[in-house]
Each structure stands twice: as structure tokens, then as C-alpha cells.
Amino acid sequence: MAERELEYRPKQGGRRRKIVVRLGAAVFDPRRDSWRVDIQINGPKRGQEFRSHASGVDSMGAVVAAIWLVSVCLRGILNDCPGDVTFLDDPDLGFYLAPPEGYGPEQDA
């Protein structure tokens, strides 16, 4: 369904590498009565691959959960391979960010 190529720069110097994030299309899983999106992250180490999936009550929920899960997985990968990751030279990778605190139902003042 979607692919994004990120650039990884090791903290201790060295060659820049790619991290490729792929999301599959949302597919209904009748065994679980939910929707599923497969996630694949390749890199930054040669041959390093992470696979998982996210689920939701509808296809949009599964996609949103997958985007959130990518950001969590990338943090884990960077704990193992310290460095900086950018997308089009920007540290904002375009994945999940928590909504502002005031977002949502009105709150009593």
C-alpha cells in the first residue's frame, strides 16, 4: 500500500544508510473479526528486517494503528543502532504524533 525511505546517520560516524518502511493494504481478518495492516521495516543494518502487524475495528483504525506502531518500532531500532533518522532531510518522519492536549471533546474550564 505504502512505502517510505528514510535516511539513517550513525552517531559514531560512518556511512549513511537507508531504512525502508512498508505498510501493506488493510485486509479484513475474519478469524479475529478485525482489520489488519502488515508492517515491514528494513535496515539500517544490512539484512536487518522487522515485521509486525497492527489491527483495528475498521480499515482506517488498522492504518492509524500501523502508522503509530512504525514510530514505536523505529525508536526500538534506534536504541539498538544509535543515530539520526530523517525523511527528505527533515527529522519529522511524518509518522504518528500525539494530538495536542486540548484536542477532542470540550473540557470544563
C-alpha distance (Angstrom), angle and dihedral (degrees) to the residues before:
residue distance angle dihedral
M1 . . .
A2 3.81 . .
E3 3.80 140.8 .
R4 3.80 132.6 -171.9
E5 3.80 126.5 -172.7
L6 3.80 115.8 -148.6
E7 3.79 129.3 -170.6
Y8 3.81 119.3 -127.0
R9 3.82 122.4 -159.5
P10 3.83 115.3 -170.6
K11 3.83 115.3 -127.6
Q12 3.80 91.3 -131.4
G13 3.78 94.0 52.2
G14 3.73 124.9 -106.5
R15 3.75 136.2 119.5
R16 3.79 120.8 -20.8
R17 3.77 113.9 -118.2
K18 3.77 139.1 -168.4
I19 3.77 129.1 -111.1
V20 3.80 112.2 -162.6
V21 3.81 119.1 -159.0
R22 3.81 118.5 -164.3
L23 3.79 128.5 -174.9
G24 3.78 120.7 -166.9
A25 3.78 124.0 -141.5
A26 3.80 117.4 -83.5
V27 3.82 108.7 -95.7
F28 3.80 127.7 -173.4
D29 3.82 112.9 -118.4
P30 3.83 106.9 -155.9
R31 3.83 92.0 -171.3
R32 3.79 89.9 64.1
D33 3.81 97.1 26.7
S34 3.83 89.3 -128.3
W35 3.78 142.2 96.8
R36 3.81 122.4 -100.1
V37 3.82 135.6 -158.9
D38 3.81 118.9 -168.2
I39 3.80 118.0 -138.1
Q40 3.79 127.4 -156.4
I41 3.81 126.1 -179.5
N42 3.82 119.5 -175.6
G43 3.80 121.4 -166.5
P44 2.87 164.0 -46.1
K45 3.81 89.3 174.5
R46 3.80 116.2 52.7
G47 3.79 108.5 -93.1
Q48 3.80 93.2 8.1
E49 3.80 110.4 140.3
F50 3.78 132.1 170.9
R51 3.82 121.9 -166.6
S52 3.76 129.5 -175.7
H53 3.78 140.5 131.1
A54 3.78 139.8 -130.9
S55 3.78 127.6 -144.0
G56 3.79 136.1 -154.2
V57 3.78 141.4 173.0
D58 3.80 88.5 -109.5
S59 3.79 135.5 15.7
M60 3.82 93.5 -95.0
G61 3.81 91.2 51.8
A62 3.80 90.5 52.3
V63 3.82 91.8 50.1
V64 3.83 92.6 48.3
A65 3.82 90.5 47.6
A66 3.82 90.6 49.3
I67 3.80 92.5 52.2
W68 3.80 90.2 49.4
L69 3.82 91.1 47.4
V70 3.83 91.2 52.3
S71 3.82 90.1 60.0
V72 3.83 90.7 49.6
C73 3.82 91.8 48.4
L74 3.80 92.5 48.2
R75 3.81 90.0 54.5
G76 3.81 88.9 53.4
I77 3.79 92.2 48.5
L78 3.81 90.7 50.3
N79 3.81 90.7 51.3
D80 3.81 86.4 59.5
C81 3.84 94.9 39.6
P82 3.82 108.4 29.5
G83 3.78 112.4 -149.3
D84 3.77 146.3 99.9
V85 3.79 124.3 -74.3
T86 3.80 124.6 -160.6
F87 3.78 138.9 175.7
L88 3.82 113.3 -147.0
D89 3.84 87.8 -13.8
D90 3.83 90.8 -56.3
P91 3.83 122.6 116.4
D92 3.83 88.4 -144.7
L93 3.80 99.5 91.3
G94 3.80 92.5 -169.6
F95 3.80 95.3 -116.7
Y96 3.79 129.1 121.8
L97 3.78 120.5 -35.2
A98 3.79 122.3 -179.5
P99 3.82 112.1 -106.0
P100 3.81 117.3 -110.4
E101 3.78 113.9 -83.1
G102 3.82 92.1 -110.9
Y103 3.81 93.6 53.0
G104 3.78 115.4 112.4
P105 3.80 134.0 29.6
E106 3.76 116.6 7.9
Q107 3.76 113.2 -92.1
D108 3.79 127.1 -144.4
A109 3.80 112.3 -102.4
